[in-house]
Amino acid sequence: MAEEKIGYSEDDIKSLDWKEHIRLRPGMYIGKLGDGSAYDDGIYILLKEIIDNSIDEFVMGAGKTIDVTISDHKVSIRDYGRGIPLGKVIDCVSKINTGGKYDSKAFQKSVGLNGVGTKAVNALSANFTVQSYREGRTKFAEFSKGVIVKEEKEKETSQRNGTAINFIPDEYIFRNFKFIPEFVENMIWNYVYLNSGLTINFNGKKYFSERGLYDLLEKNTDAETIRYPIIHLKGQDIEVALTHDNHYGEEYYSFVNGQNTTQGGTHQAAFREALVKTVREFFKKEFDATDIRASVVAAISIKVQEPVFESQTKTKLGSLNIGPDGPTVRTFINDFLKKELDDYLHKHADAADGLLKRIMQSERERKDIAGIKKLANERAKKASLHNRKLRDCKVHFDDDAKSADERRFSTTLFITEGDSASGSITKSRDVATQAVFSLKGKPLNCFGLTKKIVYENEEFNLLQHALNIEDGLDGLRYNNIVIATDADVDGMHIRMLLMTFFLQFFPDVVKNGHLYILQTPLFRVRNKKETIYCYSDEERKAAIAKLGNKPEITRFKGLGEISPDEFALFIGEDMRLDPVILKDSHIKNILEYYMGKNTMERQEFIIDNLRVEKDLEEELVEA
C-alpha cells in the first residue's frame, strides 16, 4: 500500500499573535505549570514577574515599599515607584518586546530584560488589571486572557506615584491551583534580603532586612548548632555569607541580579571551588574537598551584565563572564574569596578555629564509614542490576537539560509500603516519568543515628542509590519524591519515619522542595450515572448533595483497596500532592519533639489532637 502523502502548502503556515503563542506554549515563558504545590510552579513565576518590576523601581531609588495581597486566587501588587508612563500603560502589558530596560544603563544588571514577563502574566490570567499613578494623573486598563476588555481615559488622582496590578491566574491553564503562603513568604524574604532598606507588606505582615544575606543565614540556621559566627563579606557586585553547621550535606542559597537560582549554575560552582581553594591555602593543608564543604551553609549573590540563563524561568545561571568586558565568573568569585575570606579568617581566630574543627570532624566521619560505605555501594551496584524494590522509569531529572524534554520536571518516584499498594501504582503509572520504590514494612527510626546507618541498612542504602543523592542533589534522578502510604495510623507512622530519614541525612531534598505526600481520595460517591472521588469530608458532603437520592458511598482505608484503573486517575494530570515544607529551620528540635523520647509534652499533643477511627465512622453515619 502506498503511503498517504500529507499536504503542505501556504494554508498550513500559521502566525500566532503574542497572547495566543503564550497560551499555547506557556512552558516556554514560565516553565512548568503545576497547581502551586511546588515552589517553582507557574503561579509563583507569574507573581515574581510582577514583583520584579517593582523591585527595579526600588533599585532606581523610586519607592521603598511594595504591597502584596493574595486572597483566594486573586493577586494584588502595588508599588510606589515612578509609575508606567500613562501613554504606554497598555503597550507595556500587552505588546511583546516592549519595556523600559533595553537601553538604560541602570538596568544592565536586571534579570527581566526581554519584555515578556508582564505580558505572560496578562495572557495567562482570566482577569488582569493595570493602573498607573503618575504626577497626579492615572490610567486604568482591564484584560481577560490578554484581550483588552476595558480602558478608561486618563483622569486626575490624589494617589501616590506607582503602579497597581491585579491578576487572577486562568484555571484553564493552572488546574486546581492554590497559592501556598509558605512559598510566597520565602520569595518575599529573599527579595528583602537582597534589597536592604526595602519593605514588603504581604497580607498585612511587614518584611524587612537590614543586613542582607547575613539575615538570610541567621534565619535558616540554628544558633546553637553553627560551629562559628556567620561570616559576612560584601564587595562590588558580590555578597557572601557562610558558616558550618552539624547537618549532613551542603546547603546553598544563590542569586544572580536578585533572581533566586535554585538550580545553581556557574556562580555556585565557582563558589564551591573557591571555598575549597581558599581554605586549603589558609590552613596550608590539602584537605579533601568534601571535608571542607561538608555541613556548609552559604549564600552568594552576584550581579552580572546581560546574564545568560539555561531556561526562561532563570533558575540556573549559564554565564561564563561577569560582563562583555569583565572577568569570568570563576575568576571574579575566586579572587574575591581569596582576599576577603582569607583576611577574615586571619582577623577572626574563633571562626578559623571553628572551621578547622568542623573539617577535622568531617574527615574522621568520612574515614569511619569508608569501609562500610564501600561494601554497601558494591551491594547496591549488584542490586541495581535486578532491584526488586525499584521499578524505574525512562526519563530522569538528571538527564541533560539541553537535550532532554520538559517531561524530566515531572519525573516522580513513589515510595510505597506493601505489595498491594505498590502493585496498584506500578500497574497504573506512566512508565516514562513515574517510578516506584517498594518498602518492606516500616523503615527504621533513624533519629539521632549517624550516617553510617544509611549504608548499614539495606533499604536506606538502596533508596539513596535509587535517588542518586549520596553526594548531593546534583545527580537527583527524580524531581518529585512522593511518599504514598495509607491514610491510617500505620501509614502516618511510615510517613514520619521517611521524613525523619530525609531531614536527618538529606535535608536539602526537603529544603529544595522535592518531597511530597500523595493525596488519594478518602471517599468514592457514585450513582448509576456519575462517580465523584472526594479528598475530604467537605467534598463528600458536596458530592452527596450533587448526586442526591442516597448514592453509594465507599470509604477507602488503604491504597490497596483502590483498583489500578482508578489509581490512574489519582496520579495523572490531576494528581494532588502536599509538599513537605520546613517552616522551622531548627531540624534537630523538630525531630527531637516528634521522633525522640516520648515526652509528656508530646503525649499531651497527641491526646488533644487524636481522632480515632470510631469517631470518624460515627460522623459518617450522622451525615
C-alpha positions as CSV (number, residue, x, y, z in Angstrom):
1,M,0.0,0.0,0.0
2,A,1.4,3.4,-1.0
3,E,2.0,5.9,1.8
4,E,-0.6,8.6,2.1
5,K,1.0,12.0,1.4
6,I,0.3,14.8,3.9
7,G,-0.4,18.1,2.2
8,Y,1.9,21.1,3.0
9,S,1.1,24.4,1.4
10,E,0.7,28.1,2.3
11,D,-2.5,27.2,4.1
12,D,-0.6,25.2,6.6
13,I,1.6,28.1,7.7
14,K,0.1,29.9,10.7
15,S,1.1,33.0,12.6
16,L,0.0,33.3,16.2
17,D,-0.3,36.7,17.9
18,W,1.6,37.2,21.2
19,K,-1.2,36.1,23.6
20,E,-2.1,33.0,21.5
21,H,1.5,31.9,21.5
22,I,2.0,32.3,25.2
23,R,-1.3,30.4,26.0
24,L,-0.4,27.7,23.5
25,R,3.2,27.2,24.8
26,P,3.2,28.6,28.4
27,G,6.1,26.4,29.3
28,M,8.4,28.5,27.0
29,Y,7.7,31.5,29.2
30,I,7.1,30.4,32.7
31,G,8.5,26.8,32.9
32,K,6.2,24.1,34.2
33,L,2.6,24.9,35.1
34,G,1.7,22.9,38.2
35,D,-1.0,23.6,40.7
36,G,1.0,25.5,43.3
37,S,2.2,22.5,45.3
38,A,5.8,23.2,44.2
39,Y,7.7,26.4,44.8
40,D,8.7,26.7,41.1
41,D,5.2,26.2,39.7
42,G,3.9,28.7,37.2
43,I,1.6,30.7,39.5
44,Y,4.7,31.8,41.6
45,I,6.5,32.7,38.4
46,L,3.6,35.0,37.5
47,L,3.8,36.6,40.9
48,K,7.5,37.0,40.6
49,E,7.4,38.6,37.2
50,I,5.2,41.5,38.5
51,I,7.2,42.0,41.8
52,D,10.5,42.0,39.8
53,N,9.3,45.2,38.0
54,S,8.5,46.8,41.4
55,I,12.0,45.8,42.6
56,D,13.5,47.5,39.7
57,E,11.8,50.7,40.7
58,F,13.3,50.4,44.2
59,V,16.7,49.8,42.7
60,M,16.3,53.0,40.8
61,G,15.6,54.8,44.0
62,A,11.9,55.2,43.4
63,G,9.7,53.7,46.1
64,K,10.8,51.8,49.2
65,T,7.6,49.9,49.8
66,I,5.7,47.2,47.9
67,D,2.3,45.9,49.0
68,V,1.4,42.3,48.1
69,T,-2.0,40.8,48.8
70,I,-3.2,37.3,47.9
71,S,-6.7,36.3,48.7
72,D,-8.2,33.1,47.4
73,H,-7.0,33.2,43.8
74,K,-6.5,36.9,43.3
75,V,-3.2,38.7,43.5
76,S,-2.8,42.4,44.1
77,I,0.6,44.2,43.9
78,R,1.1,48.0,44.4
79,D,4.4,49.7,44.3
80,Y,5.3,53.4,44.9
81,G,7.8,53.9,42.1
82,R,7.6,56.3,39.2
83,G,4.5,54.6,37.6
84,I,4.3,53.4,34.0
85,P,4.2,56.4,31.6
86,L,0.5,56.9,31.1
87,G,0.6,56.8,27.3
88,K,2.3,53.4,27.3
89,V,0.3,51.6,30.0
90,I,-1.5,49.3,27.6
91,D,1.6,48.7,25.4
92,C,3.8,47.7,28.4
93,V,1.4,44.9,29.4
94,S,0.2,43.8,26.0
95,K,2.9,44.3,23.4
96,I,5.7,41.8,23.3
97,N,9.3,43.2,23.5
98,T,8.0,46.5,24.9
99,G,9.7,47.8,28.0
100,G,11.9,50.5,29.5
101,K,15.1,48.5,30.2
102,Y,16.6,47.9,26.8
103,D,18.8,51.0,26.5
104,S,19.1,52.0,30.2
105,K,22.5,51.5,31.8
106,A,20.7,51.4,35.2
107,F,19.1,48.1,34.1
108,Q,22.2,46.5,32.7
109,K,22.2,44.1,35.7
110,S,18.5,43.5,35.8
111,V,17.1,40.0,35.2
112,G,14.0,40.8,33.2
113,L,15.3,42.4,30.0
114,N,13.2,40.6,27.4
115,G,9.9,42.5,27.7
116,V,7.9,39.3,28.1
117,G,7.2,38.8,31.8
118,T,4.2,41.1,32.4
119,K,2.7,40.1,29.0
120,A,2.9,36.5,30.0
121,V,1.1,37.2,33.3
122,N,-1.6,39.1,31.3
123,A,-2.1,36.3,28.7
124,L,-2.3,33.6,31.3
125,S,-4.7,35.4,33.6
126,A,-8.5,35.1,33.5
127,N,-8.6,38.7,34.7
128,F,-5.7,41.2,34.6
129,T,-5.9,44.9,35.5
130,V,-3.2,47.6,35.5
131,Q,-3.4,51.1,36.9
132,S,-0.6,53.7,36.8
133,Y,-0.4,56.7,39.0
134,R,1.9,59.4,37.8
135,E,2.2,63.1,38.7
136,G,-1.4,63.5,39.8
137,R,-2.8,61.6,36.9
138,T,-3.9,58.0,36.5
139,K,-4.7,55.5,33.7
140,F,-6.5,52.1,34.0
141,A,-7.0,49.1,31.7
142,E,-8.5,45.7,32.2
143,F,-7.8,42.5,30.2
144,S,-9.0,38.9,30.1
145,K,-6.6,36.2,28.7
146,G,-4.6,39.0,27.1
147,V,-7.5,40.7,25.4
148,I,-8.4,44.2,26.5
149,V,-12.0,44.4,27.8
150,K,-12.0,47.9,29.4
151,E,-9.9,51.1,29.0
152,E,-10.5,54.2,31.0
153,K,-9.4,57.7,30.0
154,E,-6.7,59.5,31.9
155,K,-8.0,61.3,34.9
156,E,-6.8,63.2,38.0
157,T,-5.8,61.3,41.2
158,S,-4.6,62.0,44.7
159,Q,-2.8,58.7,44.9
160,R,1.0,58.5,45.3
161,N,3.0,57.7,42.2
162,G,3.4,54.0,41.3
163,T,1.7,51.0,39.6
164,A,-1.0,48.7,40.8
165,I,-1.6,45.3,39.1
166,N,-4.2,42.7,39.9
167,F,-4.5,39.3,38.3
168,I,-6.3,36.0,38.7
169,P,-4.5,33.1,37.0
170,D,-6.6,31.3,34.4
171,E,-7.9,28.0,35.9
172,Y,-8.0,26.6,32.4
173,I,-4.2,26.8,32.3
174,F,-3.5,26.2,36.1
175,R,-5.9,23.5,37.1
176,N,-7.0,23.3,40.7
177,F,-4.3,25.8,41.7
178,K,-3.7,27.4,45.1
179,F,-1.1,29.7,46.5
180,I,0.8,28.1,49.4
181,P,1.6,31.0,51.8
182,E,5.0,29.5,52.9
183,F,6.3,29.6,49.3
184,V,5.2,33.2,48.8
185,E,6.7,34.2,52.2
186,N,10.0,32.6,51.2
187,M,10.0,34.6,48.0
188,I,9.2,37.8,49.9
189,W,12.0,37.1,52.4
190,N,14.5,36.6,49.5
191,Y,13.5,40.0,48.0
192,V,14.2,41.9,51.2
193,Y,17.4,40.1,52.0
194,L,18.7,41.1,48.5
195,N,17.4,44.7,48.8
196,S,18.3,46.1,52.2
197,G,16.1,49.0,53.0
198,L,13.1,47.6,51.1
199,T,9.8,47.0,52.9
200,I,7.3,44.5,51.5
201,N,3.9,44.2,53.2
202,F,2.5,40.7,52.4
203,N,-1.1,40.2,53.6
204,G,-0.6,42.7,56.4
205,K,2.7,41.4,57.6
206,K,5.9,43.6,57.3
207,Y,9.1,42.1,55.8
208,F,12.4,44.0,56.1
209,S,16.1,43.2,56.3
210,E,19.0,45.4,57.4
211,R,21.9,43.0,57.0
212,G,21.1,41.2,53.8
213,L,22.5,37.7,53.3
214,Y,23.6,37.7,57.0
215,D,19.9,37.8,58.0
216,L,19.1,35.1,55.5
217,L,21.6,32.7,57.1
218,E,20.6,33.7,60.6
219,K,17.0,32.8,59.8
220,N,17.9,29.5,58.2
221,T,20.4,28.2,60.8
222,D,20.3,27.3,64.4
223,A,22.5,29.5,66.6
224,E,23.0,26.5,68.9
225,T,24.4,24.2,66.3
226,I,26.5,26.5,64.0
227,R,30.2,26.0,64.5
228,Y,31.3,29.6,64.3
229,P,29.6,33.0,63.9
230,I,28.3,33.8,60.4
231,I,30.9,35.2,58.1
232,H,29.5,38.1,56.0
233,L,31.5,39.6,53.1
234,K,30.5,42.3,50.7
235,G,32.1,43.7,47.6
236,Q,31.1,45.4,44.4
237,D,28.6,43.2,42.6
238,I,29.0,40.4,45.1
239,E,27.8,39.5,48.6
240,V,28.6,36.3,50.5
241,A,27.5,34.8,53.9
242,L,28.7,31.4,55.2
243,T,29.0,29.2,58.2
244,H,29.2,25.5,59.0
245,D,26.5,23.5,60.9
246,N,26.1,19.9,62.1
247,H,23.8,18.8,59.4
248,Y,24.7,16.4,56.5
249,G,25.3,17.7,53.0
250,E,25.9,21.2,51.6
251,E,23.3,23.9,51.6
252,Y,23.4,26.9,49.2
253,Y,21.3,30.0,48.6
254,S,22.4,31.5,45.3
255,F,21.2,34.6,43.5
256,V,22.0,36.5,40.3
257,N,20.7,40.0,39.8
258,G,18.2,39.4,42.5
259,Q,17.0,36.1,41.0
260,N,17.0,33.0,43.2
261,T,18.9,30.5,41.1
262,T,17.5,27.4,42.8
263,Q,19.4,25.1,40.4
264,G,22.7,26.9,40.9
265,G,24.9,27.4,37.9
266,T,28.4,28.8,37.1
267,H,28.4,31.2,40.1
268,Q,27.6,28.4,42.7
269,A,30.1,26.0,41.1
270,A,32.7,28.7,41.3
271,F,31.9,29.5,44.9
272,R,32.3,25.8,45.9
273,E,35.6,25.6,44.1
274,A,36.9,28.9,45.5
275,L,35.9,28.0,49.1
276,V,38.0,24.8,48.9
277,K,41.0,26.6,47.4
278,T,40.9,29.5,49.9
279,V,40.6,27.2,52.9
280,R,43.4,24.9,51.8
281,E,45.7,27.9,51.2
282,F,44.8,29.5,54.6
283,F,45.5,26.3,56.6
284,K,48.3,25.3,54.3
285,K,46.9,21.7,54.1
286,E,45.4,19.7,51.2
287,F,42.1,18.8,52.9
288,D,39.7,16.7,51.0
289,A,37.2,19.0,49.2
290,T,34.2,17.0,50.6
291,D,35.5,17.6,54.2
292,I,35.8,21.3,53.7
293,R,32.3,21.6,52.2
294,A,30.5,19.1,54.5
295,S,27.8,20.8,56.5
296,V,28.4,24.2,54.9
297,V,25.6,26.7,54.8
298,A,26.2,29.6,52.4
299,A,24.5,32.3,50.5
300,I,26.0,34.1,47.5
301,S,24.6,36.9,45.4
302,I,26.3,38.4,42.3
303,K,25.4,40.9,39.7
304,V,26.1,40.1,36.1
305,Q,25.8,42.2,32.9
306,E,23.5,40.5,30.3
307,P,23.1,37.3,32.3
308,V,22.6,34.0,30.3
309,F,20.3,31.5,32.0
310,E,19.6,27.9,31.0
311,S,15.8,28.4,30.9
312,Q,13.2,31.1,30.7
313,T,12.5,30.8,34.4
314,K,16.1,31.7,35.2
315,T,16.8,29.1,37.8
316,K,20.3,28.2,36.6
317,L,23.0,30.6,35.6
318,G,24.9,29.7,32.4
319,S,27.0,32.9,32.0
320,L,30.7,32.3,31.9
321,N,31.6,36.0,32.2
322,I,30.5,38.8,34.6
323,G,30.0,41.1,31.5
324,P,31.2,41.6,28.0
325,D,34.4,43.2,29.2
326,G,34.6,41.6,32.6
327,P,36.4,38.6,34.0
328,T,35.0,35.1,34.1
329,V,32.5,34.3,36.9
330,R,35.0,31.8,38.2
331,T,37.9,34.3,38.3
332,F,35.7,37.0,39.8
333,I,34.5,34.8,42.7
334,N,37.8,33.1,43.3
335,D,39.7,36.5,43.6
336,F,37.0,37.9,45.9
337,L,37.1,34.9,48.3
338,K,40.9,34.6,48.1
339,K,41.3,38.1,49.5
340,E,38.2,38.7,51.7
341,L,37.7,35.3,53.3
342,D,41.4,34.9,53.9
343,D,41.6,38.3,55.5
344,Y,38.5,37.5,57.7
345,L,40.0,34.2,58.9
346,H,43.2,35.9,59.8
347,K,41.3,38.6,61.8
348,H,38.8,36.2,63.5
349,A,40.6,33.3,65.2
350,D,37.3,32.0,66.6
351,A,35.9,31.5,63.1
352,A,39.2,29.9,61.8
353,D,39.3,27.5,64.8
354,G,35.6,26.6,64.4
355,L,36.1,25.9,60.7
356,L,39.1,23.8,61.3
357,K,37.4,21.7,64.0
358,R,34.4,21.1,61.7
359,I,36.7,20.0,58.8
360,M,38.6,17.6,61.1
361,Q,35.3,16.1,62.3
362,S,34.1,15.6,58.8
363,E,37.4,13.9,58.0
364,R,37.0,11.5,60.9
365,E,33.4,10.7,60.0
366,R,34.3,10.1,56.4
367,K,37.1,7.7,57.3
368,D,34.9,6.0,59.9
369,I,32.3,4.9,57.3
370,A,34.7,4.4,54.4
371,G,34.8,0.6,54.9
372,I,31.1,0.0,55.3
373,K,30.4,2.6,52.5
374,K,32.5,0.6,50.0
375,L,30.7,-2.7,50.9
376,A,27.3,-1.1,50.8
377,N,28.0,0.5,47.4
378,E,29.1,-2.8,46.0
379,R,25.9,-4.4,47.3
380,A,23.8,-1.6,45.8
381,K,25.6,-1.9,42.5
382,K,24.7,-5.6,42.3
383,A,21.2,-5.0,43.5
384,S,20.7,-2.3,40.8
385,L,21.1,-4.9,38.1
386,H,18.0,-6.6,39.4
387,N,16.5,-4.3,42.1
388,R,13.1,-5.7,43.1
389,K,12.4,-2.7,45.2
390,L,12.7,-0.2,42.3
391,R,10.5,-0.2,39.2
392,D,12.2,2.6,37.2
393,C,11.0,5.0,34.6
394,K,12.6,6.0,31.3
395,V,13.1,9.8,31.8
396,H,15.1,11.1,34.7
397,F,15.5,14.6,36.2
398,D,19.3,14.5,35.9
399,D,19.1,14.0,32.1
400,D,21.0,16.6,30.1
401,A,18.8,19.7,30.4
402,K,19.8,20.9,26.9
403,S,18.8,17.7,25.2
404,A,16.0,16.2,27.4
405,D,12.4,17.3,27.0
406,E,10.4,19.1,29.7
407,R,9.0,15.8,31.0
408,R,12.0,15.4,33.2
409,F,10.5,18.1,35.5
410,S,7.6,15.7,36.2
411,T,9.7,12.7,36.9
412,T,8.4,11.1,40.1
413,L,9.5,8.4,42.5
414,F,6.6,7.0,44.6
415,I,7.8,5.4,47.8
416,T,5.2,2.8,48.9
417,E,4.7,0.2,51.6
418,G,3.4,-3.3,50.9
419,D,2.8,-5.3,47.8
420,S,-0.9,-4.3,47.2
421,A,-0.2,-0.5,47.2
422,S,2.9,-0.7,45.1
423,G,1.2,-3.1,42.7
424,S,-1.7,-0.7,42.1
425,I,0.7,2.2,41.4
426,T,3.0,0.2,39.3
427,K,0.2,-1.0,37.0
428,S,-1.4,2.4,36.6
429,R,1.8,4.7,36.5
430,D,3.2,6.5,33.5
431,V,6.3,4.3,32.7
432,A,8.0,7.2,31.0
433,T,8.2,9.5,34.1
434,Q,6.9,7.6,37.1
435,A,9.0,5.1,39.1
436,V,8.0,3.1,42.2
437,F,10.2,2.1,45.2
438,S,8.6,-0.5,47.5
439,L,9.3,-0.6,51.2
440,K,9.1,-3.8,53.2
441,G,7.3,-2.9,56.4
442,K,8.1,0.1,58.5
443,P,11.6,1.7,57.9
444,L,14.0,2.2,60.9
445,N,13.6,5.3,63.1
446,C,17.0,6.9,62.3
447,F,16.7,9.9,64.6
448,G,19.9,10.5,66.4
449,L,21.8,7.9,64.4
450,T,24.9,8.7,62.3
451,K,25.1,8.5,58.5
452,K,26.7,5.1,58.9
453,I,23.2,3.6,59.3
454,V,22.4,4.7,55.8
455,Y,25.0,2.2,54.5
456,E,24.3,-0.5,57.0
457,N,20.6,-0.5,56.4
458,E,19.9,-2.2,53.1
459,E,16.6,-0.4,52.4
460,F,18.1,3.1,53.1
461,N,21.1,2.4,51.0
462,L,19.1,1.2,48.1
463,L,16.8,4.2,48.4
464,Q,19.7,6.7,48.4
465,H,21.2,5.0,45.3
466,A,17.8,4.9,43.5
467,L,17.6,8.7,44.1
468,N,21.3,9.2,43.4
469,I,21.7,11.7,46.3
470,E,24.7,10.1,48.1
471,D,26.9,13.1,47.2
472,G,24.3,15.8,47.0
473,L,21.4,16.8,44.7
474,D,23.4,17.4,41.5
475,G,22.5,14.0,40.2
476,L,19.0,13.7,41.6
477,R,17.1,11.3,39.4
478,Y,13.5,12.3,40.2
479,N,12.3,15.9,40.6
480,N,9.4,14.7,42.8
481,I,9.8,12.2,45.6
482,V,6.3,11.2,46.7
483,I,5.6,9.3,49.9
484,A,2.5,7.2,49.1
485,T,1.1,5.5,52.2
486,D,-2.3,4.6,53.6
487,A,-4.2,7.3,55.4
488,D,-4.3,5.3,58.6
489,V,-2.2,5.2,61.8
490,D,0.4,2.9,60.3
491,G,0.6,4.9,57.1
492,M,1.1,8.1,59.1
493,H,3.9,6.5,61.1
494,I,5.7,5.4,57.9
495,R,5.4,9.0,56.6
496,M,7.0,10.3,59.8
497,L,9.8,7.7,59.6
498,L,10.6,8.5,56.0
499,M,10.5,12.3,56.6
500,T,12.9,11.7,59.5
501,F,15.3,9.8,57.2
502,F,15.3,12.8,54.7
503,L,15.5,15.5,57.3
504,Q,18.3,13.7,59.2
505,F,20.6,12.8,56.3
506,F,19.4,14.6,53.2
507,P,17.7,17.9,54.4
508,D,18.4,19.5,51.0
509,V,15.7,17.2,49.5
510,V,13.1,18.9,51.7
511,K,14.5,22.4,51.6
512,N,14.7,22.4,47.8
513,G,11.0,21.3,47.5
514,H,11.4,17.8,46.2
515,L,9.5,15.8,48.9
516,Y,5.7,15.4,48.8
517,I,2.9,13.4,50.4
518,L,0.4,11.8,47.9
519,Q,-3.2,12.6,48.4
520,T,-5.6,9.9,47.4
521,P,-9.4,10.1,47.8
522,L,-10.9,9.1,51.2
523,F,-14.3,8.5,49.6
524,R,-16.0,7.4,46.4
525,V,-19.5,8.7,46.0
526,R,-21.5,7.4,43.0
527,N,-24.8,6.6,41.4
528,K,-25.5,4.8,38.2
529,K,-24.6,7.9,36.1
530,E,-21.7,9.6,37.8
531,T,-18.8,8.8,40.1
532,I,-17.2,11.5,42.3
533,Y,-13.9,11.0,44.3
534,C,-13.6,13.0,47.5
535,Y,-10.5,14.0,49.3
536,S,-12.1,15.5,52.4
537,D,-15.4,15.3,54.3
538,E,-16.4,18.6,52.8
539,E,-16.0,17.2,49.3
540,R,-18.0,14.1,50.4
541,K,-20.9,16.2,51.6
542,A,-20.9,18.3,48.4
543,A,-20.9,15.1,46.3
544,I,-23.9,13.7,48.2
545,A,-25.8,16.9,47.7
546,K,-25.0,16.9,44.0
547,L,-25.9,13.3,43.3
548,G,-28.8,13.1,45.8
549,N,-31.1,10.1,46.4
550,K,-28.8,8.2,48.7
551,P,-25.8,7.5,46.4
552,E,-23.4,4.6,47.2
553,I,-20.5,5.8,49.4
554,T,-17.3,3.9,49.8
555,R,-14.6,4.8,52.2
556,F,-11.0,3.9,51.1
557,K,-9.0,2.8,54.1
558,G,-5.8,1.8,52.2
559,L,-4.2,2.3,48.8
560,G,-4.5,-1.4,48.1
561,E,-8.3,-1.0,48.1
562,I,-8.1,1.3,45.0
563,S,-8.0,-0.6,41.8
564,P,-5.2,0.1,39.2
565,D,-7.8,1.6,36.8
566,E,-9.0,4.0,39.5
567,F,-5.5,4.7,40.7
568,A,-4.5,6.0,37.3
569,L,-7.0,8.9,37.9
570,F,-5.1,10.0,41.0
571,I,-1.5,10.0,39.8
572,G,-2.1,11.6,36.4
573,E,-2.6,15.3,35.4
574,D,-4.8,15.9,38.4
575,M,-2.5,14.3,41.0
576,R,-2.8,16.1,44.3
577,L,0.4,16.5,46.3
578,D,1.0,18.1,49.6
579,P,4.6,19.5,49.7
580,V,6.6,18.8,52.8
581,I,7.6,22.3,53.9
582,L,10.1,23.0,56.6
583,K,8.7,26.1,58.4
584,D,11.3,26.0,61.2
585,S,14.9,25.7,60.3
586,H,15.8,24.0,63.6
587,I,15.7,20.5,62.2
588,K,17.2,18.9,65.4
589,N,14.5,20.4,67.6
590,I,11.7,19.3,65.2
591,L,13.0,15.7,65.1
592,E,13.6,15.6,68.9
593,Y,10.0,16.6,69.5
594,Y,8.3,14.1,67.1
595,M,10.8,11.2,66.9
596,G,12.8,11.4,70.1
597,K,11.9,10.2,73.6
598,N,8.2,10.0,74.4
599,T,7.9,13.3,76.5
600,M,4.8,14.5,78.4
601,E,4.5,17.4,76.0
602,R,4.2,15.1,73.0
603,Q,1.7,12.9,74.8
604,E,-0.5,15.8,75.6
605,F,-0.3,17.0,72.0
606,I,-1.4,13.6,70.7
607,I,-4.3,13.3,73.2
608,D,-5.6,16.8,72.4
609,N,-5.5,16.1,68.6
610,L,-6.3,12.4,68.3
611,R,-9.4,11.4,66.3
612,V,-9.9,7.7,66.3
613,E,-11.5,5.5,63.6
614,K,-14.7,5.1,65.7
615,D,-15.3,8.9,65.8
616,L,-14.9,9.1,62.0
617,E,-17.3,6.3,61.4
618,E,-19.9,7.9,63.7
619,E,-19.6,11.2,61.8
620,L,-20.2,9.4,58.5
621,V,-23.4,7.7,60.0
622,E,-24.7,11.0,61.3
623,A,-24.1,12.7,57.9
